[in-house]
Amino acid sequence: MADNPTTAKVTARILFKGLMVSCINAAKQFEVGFIPCPDAKHIPTIEISQVVPGRLSAALGDPIEIKSDLTIRVINPQTPNVHRRPPAGDDMDFEKFPDVEVSTLHKHKVTVDTKLLKARLAVTAGELYTQKLHPGNYDLWSWTDPDDKVPSKKVGPFGKLVDELGLNVVCKDGKDSGLVILGKSGTPITLPKLSGDAHYEIVIDCHCEIATGQDAFPSDFRLYYSTGVITDPDGLKFDFKKGVRTFDPSPQICEGLFLGRTTTLGLAVNAFAPEQSSREKEY
């Protein structure tokens, strides 16, 4: 039986939610880029909690808005670089996360205008997997007009969408082991490896800030295209619509996507992320 990454013992579990493009870059780091939102519904934040199994988690401060590029550098990782969880044929496979350049939607390389991204974030080591799926099944649609004045066309059934993408970080024992969150300016945040089964949970969230009780269509998924961040050489644009109405606490479709043929979002990680932290701010 395959391991369960959602409950595995880790140094840190990083969860990604909401509108963001992502790739594994040439240095084998996981990069995400946040989509600009014209009406400020999607505000990327990072929230850090300390988790001890069997107890309530404790937030280490309030969520922080991500206004500029960040790096989460892993010190003394058990396995270097970022890799995907080996396929196990279950709902936690990374392959559940739509790779729009290889297996779903476009199925060829798209153009990503990194200058339009609101901010970017990179993680230097860990294992990617699916943390949580939406409960309903979705249909894939194509469209040409953002306001649907030209009717959208149903492409066919797609299946479930990923609600949360996970990245498990495991560090070796050692006094310097842990994570360091760095930006181009500001004080680094150091998260030393915790003892026992305790770990950090880091939530990177860019979900819609406006709740709705109805399934949204056209959905916010179209922002990938309407903002100009993603352009298909053939002019293809996609959206999702729930096939059968199912209760869902997040009816708006503002989910992330993966770019399997893209090797950078333009984040020069090593330009501002030293190997060792000054540990000026430590939790």
N, C-alpha and C positions, 0 to 999 in steps of 0.2 A: 504494500500500500504506500502511495506517495505521501510525502510529508505535507503538513498543513501550514503553509507560510503565514496564515493569518494569526496563528497562535505559537509560532516557533519562537524559541529563545533568541533574542536579538540584543544588540547594543542600542539600536534605534530603529523605529519603524516610521518611515516617511510616507505620508498619504497625499496623493494629488487629486484634487477635485476641481471640476469646472473647465471653462474655456482656456485651452492652452495647446500649442503645438509642441511636439517633442521629437527628439531623435537621440541616438547613441552616436556621439561624435567620433572623429578619427582617433582621439586619445582614449576611447572607450569610457567616456564619461556621459552621464545622462543629462541632456540639456532640455529645458522647457522654455517656451516664450509665451508671454501673456498678450492676448489680443486686446487692442484698444477698443473701448466701448463708447460710442458716441453719446449715450445718455447716462453714462457712469453707473450702470447697473452692476457691472462686473469689476470689482475692486480686488486685486490679488493681495492676499495676506499670508503671513506665516505665524503659526501659533505653536508653542512648545509646551509639552506637559511631561511630567514624570509619572510613570506607571509602575505600580507594584501589584502583581497578580493577587486577586482576592480583596483588594482595597480600591477606594475611589481614586481616580487619577487626580493629580494636583497640577494646575496650570502654573507655569513659570512666567507670570506676567500676562498682560493683555495681548490680543492679536496685534501684529505690527503690519501696517500697509507696506507692500513691496513697491517702492518708487524707483529703484535703480537695480542694476545687476548685482546678483549675489552668488556666492559659491558656498556649498556645504562640503568642506574637505574632510575626508575620513582619514584619521591618523591610525596607523598600524592595523589596516583591514585584514581580516582572516583570508580573504581572497581579493587580490588587486582588481581594480577596474569594475565596471558595471557589466552585468550579464543578465540574460533572461533565465527565469526558472525553466528547467527542462520540461518539455510538454508531458503532462500526465493524463490528458484526456478528461480533465475536470473543469469546473467553473473558475478555478484559480489560475489557469494557464494564462500567461502573458498574451498569447495569441487571441484571447477574447477582446483585447484592446485593438480597435480598428487601425490596421496599417494601411493607410489610404494610398500609398505608393506601390504596394506589392500585392496584397491579397484582397483588398476591398476598395470600393469607390473608383478611384482613378486608375489604379493598377499600372501606373507609370510615374516617372518623376514629375513633380510639380515645381513651380517657381515660388520661392518663399522670400518675400521682401522683409528682411530682418530689420531694416531701418524703421519700419512701421510698428514693430513690437513695443509695447509699453515698458517692458523690462524682461530680463531673462534670469534664469537660475540654473546652476549646474551642481550635480552631485558626483563625487569622484569614484565611489565604489559602492557595491551593493547588488542585490538580486531583485529584479523586476517581476511582478506577478499581479494578478487581478485580485483586489481586496473585496470588491462588492459589485454585484450586477444590479441593474434596475429590474424590478419585478416583472414588467411587461415586455411584450415582443413588439418590434418596430418594423415598419416598412420603409424602404429607401425610395426617395423621390428625387427627381432632377428639376431644375428651375432655371429661368433666365431673368425674371424680373423680381427684385427684392420685395416689392409690395404685392406680388402675385397677380398683377393686372394681366399678365400673360400667364394662363393657368399652368401650374406645376404638373409634372407627369410622374405617375407611379412607375418605378423601375421594377419593384418586386419585394418580397419579404426579405428582411435582413436578420431578424433574431433579436437577442438581448443586447443592450448597450452597457458599457462599463460605467458604473457610478463613481467608484474609487479605484485608482491605481496605486499599488503598494510597491515600496522599495525597502527591502530588509537589509540593514547594515549590521555586520558582526565584526567586532574588533578583537584582536589578540589581547591577552592580559599585558599590562605594563603601565607605568605611571603616566606616560604621555598619551595613552590610547583614548579615543573618543572622537568627537566631531568638533569642528571649528566653522562657524558661519562668518564669512567675510564679505565685505563690499569694497568698492573702490575708495570709500571714505568711511569714517565712523569707527567705533570700537568693536573689535572682533568679539563674538560670543563663543565661549568655550564650554563644551558639554563633556566633561570627563566621563569615562566609562563607569557605570554604576556597579555596585556589588550585587551578588546573588542573582535573582530573577528580575530585578528592577531594570527598566529601560526607559528611553525617551520615546514619545510620540510627537512627531513633527507634522503638522497639517499645513499643506500648501493649498489654499482655497481661492478659487476664482469663479464661484457659483453666482448666479443671478441674485441680486439683493432684493428684488421685488417678487414676492410670493404670489402665486395665482392658483385658483382652485380648478382651472380648466387646463386640458392638454393644449399646449401652444403650437399652432401651425399657421403661418410660417414660424419657425423657431429661431432661437438665437444661434443655432448652428450655422446659419447663413452669414454670421459676422466674419467667419473665416474668409469668405469670399468678398463680401460687400466692403470690408475695410481695406481690401487690396493685399492682405497678408499672403493669401494663397491664390495663385493664378494657374489654371490648367492650360496647356498649349492648345488643346482642342476646345477651350471655352466651357468645359464641363463644370457644373456646380450642383451640389447635393444638399439634401435636407432629410430629416427623419420625421415620421409621424407614427404615433402609436397605432398598432393594428387593431387591437381589441381593447376597449377601455378597461384599465386595471388601476386599482388604487396605487398611487405613487406620491410620496411626500414631496417629490421634486418634479412636477409635471413639465416644467420648462426643459428643453433639451439644450444644455450648455455643457457638453462633455468634451473631454480632450481627445486628441488624435495623435497617431504616431506616423512618422515619416521614415520609412524603412530604407529609402534610397538617398536620403539627405545625411550628410556627415558633419554639418555644423549649422548652428543658428547664429554664428558670428560672435560668440562669447569667448573672449580671450582670457580663459580661466587663469593661466599661469602668470598673467600680467599683474594680478593683484592678490593672488592667493599663495602666500608662503607656505612651505612645508610645515613649519612649526608656528604655533600661535604665540603671541606675546602674553596670552591669558590675562589681559587687562580687565576683562569682564567674564566672570565665571559663575555658572549656576551650580 
